């Protein structure tokens, strides 16, 4: 699992890569940056899950890892939206702050869940009810992400040309949703883990 320092470095690098591409006002470049960020975080999460499972880690350790990587995606999306729409893109998109608040809440909730699992495990507790609850949350996020991805296509918002103020947000939504779905699917592959 990423250390706190590694987590912050990964978050900073992900935000930096995505906002630099947005600053170039090139939707395809920003889309590529968002895709690279999503793939990189997803691969880190899958590698961590596999390492924990191979090492015989308890279900709570895998659940904590899942929650932490989901928090990383949510935080990346929230902070990238904030910086992009406050400092980078001049076109006004009035809804950006609503997504920022929602994503921020999801990031904090996921991180809090991870910390709670880690503290229980450090205290020698194995709260299987908490792990089951985490599994339900992961399933709900997976369903939500599939619905979100489908709605982007149905509404014609992906890919989005730069003539629309929300073009950068739509790229972040799409690749963030793909990453959350992939991390969730990987975590749900085994019934013993969440």
MIMAR-493399 format. One record per residue (C-alpha): residue number from 1; x, y, z. Coordinates in steps of 0.02 Angstrom, whole numbers. Last residue first. Example, Ala and Ser with C-alpha at 12.3 -4.5 7.8 and 13.67 -1.06 7.14 Angstrom:
2
node nr: 2 | u: 684 | v: -53 | w: 357
node nr: 1 | u: 615 | v: -225 | w: 390
This chain:
194
node nr: 194 | u: -688 | v: -299 | w: -18
node nr: 193 | u: -608 | v: -470 | w: -1
node nr: 192 | u: -665 | v: -647 | w: 36
node nr: 191 | u: -785 | v: -653 | w: -112
node nr: 190 | u: -637 | v: -634 | w: -231
node nr: 189 | u: -654 | v: -530 | w: -387
node nr: 188 | u: -736 | v: -388 | w: -291
node nr: 187 | u: -576 | v: -289 | w: -262
node nr: 186 | u: -530 | v: -301 | w: -447
node nr: 185 | u: -704 | v: -245 | w: -498
node nr: 184 | u: -694 | v: -97 | w: -380
node nr: 183 | u: -524 | v: -43 | w: -445
node nr: 182 | u: -588 | v: -56 | w: -624
node nr: 181 | u: -749 | v: 40 | w: -587
node nr: 180 | u: -657 | v: 176 | w: -492
node nr: 179 | u: -532 | v: 193 | w: -635
node nr: 178 | u: -668 | v: 200 | w: -768
node nr: 177 | u: -764 | v: 330 | w: -667
node nr: 176 | u: -607 | v: 437 | w: -651
node nr: 175 | u: -577 | v: 418 | w: -837
node nr: 174 | u: -751 | v: 478 | w: -884
node nr: 173 | u: -774 | v: 611 | w: -751
node nr: 172 | u: -602 | v: 687 | w: -783
node nr: 171 | u: -636 | v: 696 | w: -969
node nr: 170 | u: -808 | v: 771 | w: -937
node nr: 169 | u: -732 | v: 900 | w: -820
node nr: 168 | u: -609 | v: 957 | w: -952
node nr: 167 | u: -748 | v: 982 | w: -1080
node nr: 166 | u: -865 | v: 1071 | w: -959
node nr: 165 | u: -850 | v: 1243 | w: -1039
node nr: 164 | u: -909 | v: 1178 | w: -1208
node nr: 163 | u: -819 | v: 1243 | w: -1362
node nr: 162 | u: -672 | v: 1137 | w: -1306
node nr: 161 | u: -750 | v: 983 | w: -1387
node nr: 160 | u: -821 | v: 843 | w: -1277
node nr: 159 | u: -782 | v: 659 | w: -1298
node nr: 158 | u: -887 | v: 614 | w: -1207
node nr: 157 | u: -1032 | v: 728 | w: -1165
node nr: 156 | u: -1156 | v: 662 | w: -1295
node nr: 155 | u: -1293 | v: 640 | w: -1163
node nr: 154 | u: -1303 | v: 452 | w: -1197
node nr: 153 | u: -1113 | v: 436 | w: -1195
node nr: 152 | u: -1089 | v: 528 | w: -1031
node nr: 151 | u: -1242 | v: 438 | w: -961
node nr: 150 | u: -1164 | v: 268 | w: -994
node nr: 149 | u: -1006 | v: 316 | w: -899
node nr: 148 | u: -1109 | v: 379 | w: -752
node nr: 147 | u: -1217 | v: 222 | w: -747
node nr: 146 | u: -1062 | v: 112 | w: -747
node nr: 145 | u: -987 | v: 223 | w: -612
node nr: 144 | u: -1142 | v: 213 | w: -503
node nr: 143 | u: -1149 | v: 24 | w: -515
node nr: 142 | u: -965 | v: 11 | w: -466
node nr: 141 | u: -990 | v: 136 | w: -325
node nr: 140 | u: -1134 | v: 33 | w: -256
node nr: 139 | u: -1030 | v: -127 | w: -264
node nr: 138 | u: -886 | v: -39 | w: -173
node nr: 137 | u: -1007 | v: 23 | w: -40
node nr: 136 | u: -1075 | v: -153 | w: -16
node nr: 135 | u: -898 | v: -219 | w: 2
node nr: 134 | u: -860 | v: -86 | w: 131
node nr: 133 | u: -1013 | v: -141 | w: 231
node nr: 132 | u: -948 | v: -319 | w: 225
node nr: 131 | u: -778 | v: -259 | w: 289
node nr: 130 | u: -864 | v: -163 | w: 429
node nr: 129 | u: -965 | v: -318 | w: 476
node nr: 128 | u: -803 | v: -419 | w: 473
node nr: 127 | u: -728 | v: -311 | w: 610
node nr: 126 | u: -563 | v: -399 | w: 640
node nr: 125 | u: -493 | v: -316 | w: 795
node nr: 124 | u: -310 | v: -326 | w: 845
node nr: 123 | u: -294 | v: -140 | w: 886
node nr: 122 | u: -190 | v: -115 | w: 728
node nr: 121 | u: -328 | v: -200 | w: 627
node nr: 120 | u: -460 | v: -85 | w: 698
node nr: 119 | u: -350 | v: 66 | w: 666
node nr: 118 | u: -319 | v: 14 | w: 485
node nr: 117 | u: -504 | v: -14 | w: 453
node nr: 116 | u: -548 | v: 158 | w: 522
node nr: 115 | u: -409 | v: 238 | w: 420
node nr: 114 | u: -477 | v: 159 | w: 260
node nr: 113 | u: -654 | v: 215 | w: 300
node nr: 112 | u: -592 | v: 392 | w: 332
node nr: 111 | u: -502 | v: 391 | w: 165
node nr: 110 | u: -659 | v: 335 | w: 76
node nr: 109 | u: -767 | v: 464 | w: 165
node nr: 108 | u: -640 | v: 603 | w: 131
node nr: 107 | u: -629 | v: 558 | w: -53
node nr: 106 | u: -818 | v: 538 | w: -73
node nr: 105 | u: -847 | v: 707 | w: 11
node nr: 104 | u: -718 | v: 788 | w: -103
node nr: 103 | u: -801 | v: 711 | w: -256
node nr: 102 | u: -969 | v: 781 | w: -206
node nr: 101 | u: -900 | v: 953 | w: -163
node nr: 100 | u: -800 | v: 966 | w: -326
node nr: 99 | u: -949 | v: 903 | w: -425
node nr: 98 | u: -1056 | v: 1042 | w: -354
node nr: 97 | u: -915 | v: 1167 | w: -382
node nr: 96 | u: -906 | v: 1129 | w: -568
node nr: 95 | u: -1091 | v: 1168 | w: -599
node nr: 94 | u: -1075 | v: 1349 | w: -659
node nr: 93 | u: -952 | v: 1315 | w: -800
node nr: 92 | u: -877 | v: 1485 | w: -844
node nr: 91 | u: -752 | v: 1487 | w: -986
node nr: 90 | u: -582 | v: 1548 | w: -927
node nr: 89 | u: -508 | v: 1376 | w: -897
node nr: 88 | u: -351 | v: 1372 | w: -789
node nr: 87 | u: -367 | v: 1451 | w: -616
node nr: 86 | u: -539 | v: 1419 | w: -539
node nr: 85 | u: -605 | v: 1288 | w: -659
node nr: 84 | u: -446 | v: 1187 | w: -678
node nr: 83 | u: -389 | v: 1204 | w: -497
node nr: 82 | u: -556 | v: 1148 | w: -425
node nr: 81 | u: -586 | v: 1012 | w: -555
node nr: 80 | u: -412 | v: 941 | w: -526
node nr: 79 | u: -441 | v: 945 | w: -339
node nr: 78 | u: -603 | v: 847 | w: -349
node nr: 77 | u: -547 | v: 720 | w: -480
node nr: 76 | u: -381 | v: 685 | w: -394
node nr: 75 | u: -468 | v: 671 | w: -225
node nr: 74 | u: -595 | v: 546 | w: -294
node nr: 73 | u: -458 | v: 443 | w: -376
node nr: 72 | u: -350 | v: 442 | w: -219
node nr: 71 | u: -501 | v: 402 | w: -109
node nr: 70 | u: -534 | v: 249 | w: -219
node nr: 69 | u: -353 | v: 199 | w: -192
node nr: 68 | u: -373 | v: 217 | w: -3
node nr: 67 | u: -539 | v: 124 | w: 2
node nr: 66 | u: -467 | v: -23 | w: -95
node nr: 65 | u: -313 | v: -30 | w: 16
node nr: 64 | u: -422 | v: -28 | w: 171
node nr: 63 | u: -530 | v: -168 | w: 102
node nr: 62 | u: -373 | v: -270 | w: 64
node nr: 61 | u: -310 | v: -244 | w: 241
node nr: 60 | u: -483 | v: -283 | w: 314
node nr: 59 | u: -489 | v: -448 | w: 219
node nr: 58 | u: -334 | v: -507 | w: 312
node nr: 57 | u: -167 | v: -515 | w: 221
node nr: 56 | u: -115 | v: -686 | w: 156
node nr: 55 | u: 39 | v: -619 | w: 66
node nr: 54 | u: -34 | v: -665 | w: -103
node nr: 53 | u: -192 | v: -567 | w: -61
node nr: 52 | u: -93 | v: -414 | w: -6
node nr: 51 | u: 19 | v: -418 | w: -159
node nr: 50 | u: -130 | v: -441 | w: -274
node nr: 49 | u: -223 | v: -295 | w: -198
node nr: 48 | u: -68 | v: -186 | w: -209
node nr: 47 | u: -40 | v: -229 | w: -392
node nr: 46 | u: -223 | v: -194 | w: -429
node nr: 45 | u: -215 | v: -26 | w: -340
node nr: 44 | u: -54 | v: 27 | w: -425
node nr: 43 | u: -127 | v: -24 | w: -594
node nr: 42 | u: -283 | v: 79 | w: -561
node nr: 41 | u: -181 | v: 230 | w: -509
node nr: 40 | u: -77 | v: 221 | w: -669
node nr: 39 | u: -227 | v: 190 | w: -782
node nr: 38 | u: -324 | v: 337 | w: -711
node nr: 37 | u: -175 | v: 455 | w: -723
node nr: 36 | u: -136 | v: 400 | w: -901
node nr: 35 | u: -319 | v: 423 | w: -953
node nr: 34 | u: -328 | v: 596 | w: -874
node nr: 33 | u: -169 | v: 645 | w: -967
node nr: 32 | u: -239 | v: 577 | w: -1131
node nr: 31 | u: -401 | v: 673 | w: -1107
node nr: 30 | u: -302 | v: 831 | w: -1068
node nr: 29 | u: -206 | v: 808 | w: -1231
node nr: 28 | u: -367 | v: 773 | w: -1327
node nr: 27 | u: -454 | v: 923 | w: -1250
node nr: 26 | u: -314 | v: 1043 | w: -1295
node nr: 25 | u: -328 | v: 1207 | w: -1201
node nr: 24 | u: -141 | v: 1197 | w: -1157
node nr: 23 | u: -192 | v: 1237 | w: -979
node nr: 22 | u: -296 | v: 1078 | w: -978
node nr: 21 | u: -139 | v: 974 | w: -1012
node nr: 20 | u: -49 | v: 1060 | w: -870
node nr: 19 | u: -201 | v: 1031 | w: -759
node nr: 18 | u: -199 | v: 843 | w: -789
node nr: 17 | u: -14 | v: 815 | w: -760
node nr: 16 | u: -10 | v: 923 | w: -603
node nr: 15 | u: -162 | v: 838 | w: -526
node nr: 14 | u: -90 | v: 664 | w: -552
node nr: 13 | u: 83 | v: 716 | w: -490
node nr: 12 | u: 9 | v: 794 | w: -333
node nr: 11 | u: -100 | v: 642 | w: -296
node nr: 10 | u: 43 | v: 521 | w: -323
node nr: 9 | u: 159 | v: 624 | w: -212
node nr: 8 | u: 25 | v: 634 | w: -77
node nr: 7 | u: -5 | v: 446 | w: -80
node nr: 6 | u: 181 | v: 409 | w: -82
node nr: 5 | u: 204 | v: 518 | w: 71
node nr: 4 | u: 58 | v: 434 | w: 159
node nr: 3 | u: 131 | v: 265 | w: 114
node nr: 2 | u: 58 | v: 176 | w: -36
node nr: 1 | u: 0 | v: 0 | w: 0
